Amino acid sequence: MPRSSAAPVFAALGDETRLRLVRRLCDDGPASIRQLTAGSRVTRQAITKHLRVLERAGIVHGERRGRESRWQLEQVRLDEARRYLDLISREWDDALARLKKHVED
Protein backbone atom coordinates (compact mmCIF):
# COMPACT_ATOMS: atom_id res chain seq x y z
CA MET A 1 0.00 0.00 0.00
CA PRO A 2 1.61 3.28 -1.04
CA ARG A 3 1.83 5.89 1.68
CA SER A 4 -0.64 8.13 -0.14
CA SER A 5 -3.34 5.46 -0.18
CA ALA A 6 -2.70 4.45 3.44
CA ALA A 7 -3.66 7.82 4.91
CA PRO A 8 -7.44 7.55 4.29
CA VAL A 9 -7.50 4.08 5.86
CA PHE A 10 -5.75 5.16 9.03
CA ALA A 11 -7.73 8.41 9.18
CA ALA A 12 -10.98 6.43 8.99
CA LEU A 13 -9.77 4.04 11.69
CA GLY A 14 -8.81 6.97 13.92
CA ASP A 15 -12.31 7.24 15.35
CA GLU A 16 -13.41 5.10 18.29
CA THR A 17 -16.90 4.45 16.91
CA ARG A 18 -15.53 3.37 13.55
CA LEU A 19 -13.00 1.11 15.23
CA ARG A 20 -15.85 -0.52 17.16
CA LEU A 21 -17.78 -1.03 13.92
CA VAL A 22 -14.77 -2.67 12.27
CA ARG A 23 -14.24 -4.86 15.32
CA ARG A 24 -17.88 -5.89 15.31
CA LEU A 25 -17.78 -6.74 11.60
CA CYS A 26 -14.57 -8.69 12.19
CA ASP A 27 -16.07 -10.67 15.04
CA ASP A 28 -19.61 -11.18 13.75
CA GLY A 29 -19.35 -10.94 9.97
CA PRO A 30 -21.68 -8.96 7.70
CA ALA A 31 -24.39 -7.01 9.52
CA SER A 32 -27.19 -4.55 8.91
CA ILE A 33 -27.27 -1.07 10.41
CA ARG A 34 -29.98 -2.30 12.76
CA GLN A 35 -27.67 -5.06 13.99
CA LEU A 36 -24.73 -2.67 14.27
CA THR A 37 -26.72 -0.24 16.42
CA ALA A 38 -28.10 -2.93 18.73
CA GLY A 39 -26.79 -2.40 22.25
CA SER A 40 -25.25 0.91 21.28
CA ARG A 41 -26.14 4.45 22.27
CA VAL A 42 -25.27 5.61 18.75
CA THR A 43 -28.16 6.37 16.38
CA ARG A 44 -28.70 4.59 13.09
CA GLN A 45 -28.07 7.86 11.30
CA ALA A 46 -24.69 8.26 13.03
CA ILE A 47 -23.74 4.63 12.31
CA THR A 48 -24.64 5.19 8.65
CA LYS A 49 -22.36 8.24 8.50
CA HIS A 50 -19.50 6.28 10.08
CA LEU A 51 -20.02 3.40 7.64
CA ARG A 52 -19.88 5.84 4.73
CA VAL A 53 -16.50 7.13 5.96
CA LEU A 54 -15.23 3.54 6.22
CA GLU A 55 -16.64 2.82 2.76
CA ARG A 56 -14.88 5.82 1.18
CA ALA A 57 -11.62 4.54 2.70
CA GLY A 58 -12.29 1.11 1.16
CA ILE A 59 -12.56 -0.65 4.51
CA VAL A 60 -16.18 -1.80 4.22
CA HIS A 61 -18.83 -2.06 1.55
CA GLY A 62 -22.58 -2.24 1.74
CA GLU A 63 -24.89 -4.36 -0.32
CA ARG A 64 -28.58 -3.61 -0.53
CA ARG A 65 -30.89 -6.55 0.27
CA GLY A 66 -34.51 -5.57 0.16
CA ARG A 67 -35.04 -2.70 2.59
CA GLU A 68 -31.72 -3.26 4.37
CA SER A 69 -28.08 -2.85 3.56
CA ARG A 70 -25.66 -5.51 4.75
CA TRP A 71 -22.21 -4.19 5.55
CA GLN A 72 -19.04 -6.24 5.47
CA LEU A 73 -15.32 -5.71 5.70
CA GLU A 74 -13.03 -5.44 2.72
CA GLN A 75 -10.44 -7.88 4.01
CA VAL A 76 -7.99 -7.07 1.21
CA ARG A 77 -7.87 -3.43 2.28
CA LEU A 78 -7.27 -4.37 5.92
CA ASP A 79 -4.54 -6.81 4.86
CA GLU A 80 -2.88 -4.00 2.88
CA ALA A 81 -2.99 -1.76 5.96
CA ARG A 82 -1.48 -4.51 8.08
CA ARG A 83 1.35 -5.00 5.58
CA TYR A 84 1.98 -1.26 5.60
CA LEU A 85 2.20 -1.26 9.42
CA ASP A 86 4.57 -4.24 9.25
CA LEU A 87 6.76 -2.29 6.83
CA ILE A 88 6.83 0.73 9.13
CA SER A 89 7.66 -1.55 12.06
CA ARG A 90 10.59 -3.09 10.17
CA GLU A 91 11.84 0.38 9.20
CA TRP A 92 11.75 1.46 12.86
CA ASP A 93 13.51 -1.73 13.95
CA ASP A 94 16.23 -1.12 11.35
CA ALA A 95 16.61 2.52 12.39
CA LEU A 96 16.85 1.58 16.08
CA ALA A 97 19.41 -1.12 15.29
CA ARG A 98 21.53 1.43 13.39
CA LEU A 99 21.23 3.89 16.28
CA LYS A 100 22.23 1.22 18.79
CA LYS A 101 25.25 0.25 16.68
CA HIS A 102 26.26 3.90 16.35
CA VAL A 103 25.97 4.53 20.11
CA GLU A 104 27.85 1.35 20.99
CA ASP A 105 30.72 2.09 18.56
Summary of the structure (lengths in Angstrom):
residues: 105
radius of gyration: 17.9
end to end distance: 36.0
largest distance: 68.2
contacts: 266
relative contact order: 0.15
helix: 68%
strand: 13%
